[in-house]
Amino acid sequence: MKPEELKKLDAYFKRTFNPTMSVKARPRKDDSAEVYVGDEFLGVVFKDDEDGDLSYNFSMAILDVDL
């Protein structure tokens, strides 16, 4: 993802969910970014530009030990 996309997503996650969230570029991947709360990895946000409709999909796994 481009730096301006990362900034917009970062601001969205901070504003919508939690000010301690951050969106960071993934090494060797340009279609997605990593989402963190503080230093803890939370999930991945993927860019979906299918049929000219741009959207972003957030994917987060929840381990049973975290429940």
PyMOL commands that set and color helices and strands:
alter all, ss='L'
color gray80, all
select helices_A, chain A and resi 3-16+64-66
alter helices_A, ss='H'
color red, helices_A
select strands_A, chain A and resi 21-25+32-37+40-50+53-59
alter strands_A, ss='S'
color yellow, strands_A
deselect
rebuild
show_as cartoon
